Amino acid sequence: MIPAALPWVASLRVVQVHRLLDPEVLARRMKLEADAELCPLCVARPVRVRSTGLCRVCHLRELAERHREAIDELEAQRELWTARQQLKRGRDRGSGAEVEDRAGE
């Protein structure tokens, strides 16, 4: 079994070692590689993910970055909620003027 994470050239080597090389599959794969557009981010690999127009590596890196941004947004939202809770608790205790003075600095 050939690991899916291997690039096609490396997987070809594995296939050759196991003597499972199909010349037709090889010819089709080489034609696809020659005709493929290159990824606009890395300009090193052909586009593999149609929805983003990126190669698989760049697609996954961008996806990871978007997830990191979402985590940062959630953390910032929690900080905002905490600050609002502190302000409200201060007002409820009757010391709202002191809290507002500190917030204005």
Protein Blocks (a to p, Z undefined) as FASTA:
>chain_A
ZZfklcfklmmmmmmmnopacfklmmmmmmmmmmpccdfklomaccfblknopafklmmm
mmmmmmmmmmmmmmmmmmmmmmmmmmmmmmmnopmmmmmmmmmZZ
